[in-house]
């Protein structure tokens, strides 16, 4: 067969699709919509590498390092900057105080001019939030005048909350690590970090699981209107075309729909690209300019989708006999064979088997085997489901009228029913496997912080400045704060911190009232003016060595840069008693000296870093935000930090966030594609439904039959998805040397979610169904 003959036949099919009247246009548009939705998601996926790259570059470009050792000297090209991040109702706000020290000080990315003292430039999202009703507490915390907005180049996402405010007097905080002096923004020490094999495995599986349902839906979309198309092909046979030509013409019709789908998909993508700049999903937002697909990957999509349309159509027609007097599909179809369908999942398992026990210290996973193995297992679902549906519905029989109508329809077109739910089954199977894998390895990427959230829920670090008593009273007067544990902290050394080598022996100094100190140690007795030295510390055991009456110890009250910090000399008095250290709120056993306020030298009272541990009455509205406002009033550089009992690896949580965002997009595709598929099937059965109504069949009966036609395949599809998902999840856990454990609650939730999508789509298709069930649907021209 020559290439010219192929081109002529495909071109003829395209002409039939586009000039075949209303019927041809409806089928072409339905195919185009289904394909277009898939193409939009594929284009979005091809843009993901660029999104990740640009977000990383933007984050790196604006980095301001707080611990440059030593900081540069003041010059006309230096900038003083302090981190003043905060949180407002679970939304993180990135904040910086800036103070240029000369005309050549580096501007932050996205900022055209430094804000003056008491002014600030803000991100568009923060500007909108500040102006919103209910943001009075945030306006109180940020008492600056808005004089401009941060440009796109200075933000990692369109919905990021960020600001730069003009500061003053930051130089005095440089040595105390409250601020830093810098000459340029960015990361001065770029390092390449080896990717964890298990995290790489997660990324690969997530990509396959998210993209596979898209491919399944595109393959199903190009087969819309198959039965009516085959009747038209019979007419072509009547006027002289042979079987091969007829199939190529059919492929040309599918190609027309796919090409229209590429156009619609590009339009959907461009619309979604602009809409993406206005939304935030799972805390992640992007600028529309980030969503630029890779040219090579976009070209691959443009070639793969039309090619897939042609191949799928030819494959679908391989067992259909198209004769001049009709299509031999209404006769009993040939029995589907099982053996070759089982080869796909078996081959997938064979590809994954060599990597069992790999990862971590045993080597990396082969990405080709991972992708190929997972892909074959999921493709196996699409091959096995038609066979399973055929076998089950062939044995169904007795029941009500609605049930019999549904069963007979499924027996005549079980392949169509299976195609409708293939994508849902693949998505659910992948989700179950991923859920098992994430749950299995989560403990490896989640660490206990040791903090006792029953005793305190927030820690506030107040740099030296306000007196400890004043800070404690301010928080005690804050609505919603139930308890305040106030501690002053510094370090003591046997030699000056400003000397060349620093102290030989150092230990901690903790100041607090007797109630606070009893949270740290077992005290024999306590009154203001008492001193204690701790024993039984886990990591600071030098206190007893320094407990020598008359010995001069040097209190670090500024940083450790020679000649740039101040320090206070404290002489160890006689009568320092020992106390046994106990596990404190942070989960540690402290060491060093404990002092009550009366034992602290007066000159050191305002030079301690204050650590306040707050317990809240969470029934008080906005209790945490009120405490943050109090901290900001005491010192703009105060650092409130919410406590949690666990801390999760950043990369692991980023992958999981990416999965959730991608899943949201795929679920939208699943719902939209299922609805289009359902409407297409109802359109093809318009005359049959009208005939049944004309003969007196109740509409309720027909509605129930449609529900049964959907319920039976989806139940079988979810059962198959459950089996394959559990198998794939178990293999992935074995690959990571993790104990196989099934979280049945999550598994059932995933399965129920898939069923809920199909049920919702079926309900949305009922109004069109009722419109189709009219006797006048028998009218023809």
Buried (B, 14 or more C-beta within 10 A) or exposed (E): EEEEEBEBBBBBBBBBBBEBEEEBEBBBBBBBBBBBBBBBBBBBBBBBEBBEEBBEEBEEBBBBBBEBEBBEEEEEBBBBBBBBBBBBEEBEBBBBBBBBBEEEBBBBBBBEEBBEEEBBBBBBBBBEBBEEEEBEBBEBBBEBEBBBBBBBBBBBBBBBBBBBBBBEEBBBBBBBBBBBBBBEBBEEEEEEEEEBBBBBBBBBBBBBBBBBBBBBBBBBBBBBBBBBBBEBBBEBBEEEBEBEBBBBBBBBBBBBBBBBBBEBBBEBBBEBBEEBBEEBBEBBBBBBEBBBBBEEBBEBBBEBBBEBBBBBBBEBBEEBEBEEEBBBBEEEBEEBEEEEBBBBBEBBBBBBEEBBEBBEEEEBBBEEBBBBBBBBBBBBBBBBBBBBBBBBBEEBEEEEEBBBBBBBBBBBBBBBBBBBBBBBBBBBBBBBBBBBBBBBBBEBBEEEEBBBBEBBBBBBBBBBBBBBEEBBEBBBEBEBBEBBBBBBBBBBBBBBBBEEEBBEEBBBBBBBBBEBBBBBBEBEEBEEEBBBBBBBBEEBBBBBEBBEEEEEBBBBBBBBBBEBBBBBEBEBEEEBBBBBBBBBBBEBBBBBBBBBBEBBEEEBBBBBBBBBBBBBEEEBEBBBBBBBBBBBBBBBBBBBEEBEEEBBBEBBBBBBBBBEBBBEBBBBBBBBBBBBBBBBBBBBBBEBBBBBBBEEBEBEBBBBBBBBBBBBBBBBBBBBBBBBBBBBBBBBBBBBBBEEEBBEEBBEBBBEBBBEBBBEBBEBBBEBBEEBBBEEBBEEE
